Amino acid sequence: MTTTYRIATIADLDTLQALSCQTFSATFGAENQPEKMADYLATAYAPAQLTAELENPHSRFVFAEVDNTVAGYLKLNIDDAQTEKRGNDRLEVERIYFLPEWQHHGLGRQFIAYAEQVARADGKHYVWLGVWEHNENAKAFYAKMGFQKVGQHSFVLGDDPQTDFILEKAL
């Protein structure tokens, strides 16, 4: 199994949109109402929204390709692109999504290591992310990776406010 990483560009918009909808639905669909999920997907992953995110110089999308097949992606934010004002010495991992068939293959660990490498190269001292309070697998994974809970914020799915824990790791 050969894994490569590449920065997504506007030319990848269709792939990014499809991958975003598929991975988010697979991860959170069973625990949320279908109409709220549909509303969220239509807004958060609309072509105009993803185009704006792709064109933001403070955000970076990275595809993981396994044997030339896109398995998932990572979205990193710095400075004013962060979803919470956590400071300019921090890098946010906003999204780390894999297709179900590629989960539990060590790709998440590789993406966290990649994010830490980018953060260090950019002179950041912390990596942080939000994780849904009910996503026990993700919380356990991030704890193993050295992240600690430092707060929480609201994440709105459709019109349903949910709680994300803010986890942070010092570099």
HUFENCOR-V256430 format. One record per residue. RES is the residue in one small letter. NEAR is the number of other C-alpha atoms within 10 Angstrom. Layout:
res->{RES/RES}
near->{NEAR/NEAR}
This chain:
res->{m/t/t/t/y/r/i/a/t/i/a/d/l/d/t/l/q/a/l/s/c/q/t/f/s/a/t/f/g/a/e/n/q/p/e/k/m/a/d/y/l/a/t/a/y/a/p/a/q/l/t/a/e/l/e/n/p/h/s/r/f/v/f/a/e/v/d/n/t/v/a/g/y/l/k/l/n/i/d/d/a/q/t/e/k/r/g/n/d/r/l/e/v/e/r/i/y/f/l/p/e/w/q/h/h/g/l/g/r/q/f/i/a/y/a/e/q/v/a/r/a/d/g/k/h/y/v/w/l/g/v/w/e/h/n/e/n/a/k/a/f/y/a/k/m/g/f/q/k/v/g/q/h/s/f/v/l/g/d/d/p/q/t/d/f/i/l/e/k/a/l}
near->{7/7/14/14/16/12/14/18/14/14/10/13/18/12/13/25/18/11/20/22/18/17/19/17/17/14/14/14/15/10/11/13/13/13/12/16/21/15/13/19/19/14/14/16/19/14/15/12/13/19/18/12/19/22/12/13/13/15/21/19/20/21/24/24/17/16/11/11/11/20/21/26/26/23/21/23/24/24/18/15/18/21/14/13/11/15/13/14/15/25/30/25/24/19/18/19/25/25/17/13/8/15/13/10/10/9/21/23/15/13/22/17/13/15/21/21/14/15/22/17/9/13/13/19/15/20/25/24/23/24/22/18/14/14/13/11/9/14/20/11/13/21/15/11/14/12/20/17/17/11/11/15/15/13/16/13/19/19/12/14/11/13/16/19/20/19/21/23/19/13/13}
